[in-house]
Amino acid sequence: MAEGRSRPAWANIDLTAVRHNATLLRRIVAPSALCAVVKADAYGHGAPAVAKAAIEGGAAGLAVALIDEGVELREADITAPVLLLSEPPADAADAVVAGGLTPTLCSLEGVRAMAAAATRLGVRVSVHVKVDTGMHRMGADPATAPDVAIAVSESPILRLEALWTHLAVADGASANDREFTDRQLARFDQVVATLAERDVRPNILHAANSAAALAWPQARYDLVRCGITLYGELPSPSLAPTVAAEGAQLRPVLSLRARVSAVRELAAGERPSYGRLRPLPSRARVATVPIGYADGLPRAAFDAGLEVLIGGRRFPLAGAVTMDQIVVDCGPESLVAPGDEVVLLGRQGDEMITAAEWADRLGTISYEVLCSIGRRVPRVTVGEAKAGWSRTSPWGGAR
Ligand SMILES: *Cc1c(COP(=O)(O)O)cnc(C)c1O
């Protein structure tokens, strides 16, 4: 198995699983199209490789948070549409146009800056206008959104390609949450209707993240924006039945692995690592593994009772997580030896540790677990497409 060179700790990125997940999502939401959300370096998986695999799996386009993230995709020869999920700063409009990115706009100043940049560079720019229907993070409020969309549609150098919004509690199963999502969708529909009265009809409407794509058919409109599900994790465990109903399963893309660097035999009562936090309950073989909190294995993992897999079995940490290494209590019977593979996230034998398990124990969400895996952990991609890569794909689902 491929692994890190400078030290034996690495993350495998299974591109076959990305293609599988994209195809499955596409099937679930059809006839809506799929936008693969690859911000934050594809949630820590490596954006260019994941983006290509997602498009091979059926995604019609990509979405990122930052201009630099979009430019990275262009530099990797990706020609599919790349949506910026926030309105770019006015002084960055030229970079958006030069990068061939699709800006989200939500203010008249933003429209003016983008039109000026498009005119300067002589490029017609497609725009997605964002409505704030209740998330209250970003977007034009429903009263002013029509003016922003109309300003785009009246500009000779901009094209109103889409109108969109973002849902705050699409993963919520409570009556309150469901009512709030209904209200957000109603506000969105109202803006669409107001625009239609003015004879302005965006080609594409979109509102759904992974949770809504799975749980809210009515929110799928023409396009869904999926991130976490593309990486094989659910936004919330309550959504498992929806995926299972498709007779298929999302497959985790990332597995975090390392090799045992040292093993020592210690007596009961010894307390390995900083702070001497825990006495060994019995004589034990204790394995040192070269991965630590600087790699995204949080220091809280010890108190949270996180386990690792060695030889297809679960073992607890023997003491505090350090910056570069952990110690694992392999018990008195284990045959663990230097060089053995350790799985922190992923499958080994019949056992499997998911990002959802870490999230549950650590009191966070799988998103944060995946995004926190450190830059110094090499990403090793497996399942690359054989024929190299080049494809143009328009957004699907045009009305
Ligand atoms: C990150 C993000 C998404 C993807 O959300 P998931 O829950 O990972 O599917 C979709 N839309 C917007 C606006 C986002 O910021």
The ligand as a MOL file (V3000), in Angstrom:
LIG
                    3D

  0  0  0     0  0            999 V3000
M  V30 BEGIN CTAB
M  V30 COUNTS 15 15 0 0 0
M  V30 BEGIN ATOM
M  V30 1 C -20.4310 23.9580 2.3280 0
M  V30 2 C -21.6780 24.3030 1.6210 0
M  V30 3 C -22.4540 23.3060 1.0050 0
M  V30 4 C -22.1750 21.8250 1.1690 0
M  V30 5 O -22.7550 21.3860 2.3810 0
M  V30 6 P -22.7560 19.8200 2.7620 0
M  V30 7 O -23.5670 19.7760 3.9980 0
M  V30 8 O -21.3400 19.4490 2.9830 0
M  V30 9 O -23.3620 19.0980 1.6240 0
M  V30 10 C -23.5370 23.7040 0.2370 0
M  V30 11 N -23.8480 25.0120 0.0990 0
M  V30 12 C -23.1390 25.9940 0.7080 0
M  V30 13 C -23.5460 27.4180 0.5380 0
M  V30 14 C -22.0390 25.6750 1.4920 0
M  V30 15 O -21.3630 26.6560 2.1010 0
M  V30 END ATOM
M  V30 BEGIN BOND
M  V30 1 1 1 2
M  V30 2 1 2 3
M  V30 3 2 2 14
M  V30 4 1 3 4
M  V30 5 2 3 10
M  V30 6 1 4 5
M  V30 7 1 5 6
M  V30 8 2 6 7
M  V30 9 1 6 8
M  V30 10 1 6 9
M  V30 11 1 10 11
M  V30 12 2 11 12
M  V30 13 1 12 13
M  V30 14 1 12 14
M  V30 15 1 14 15
M  V30 END BOND
M  V30 END CTAB
M  END
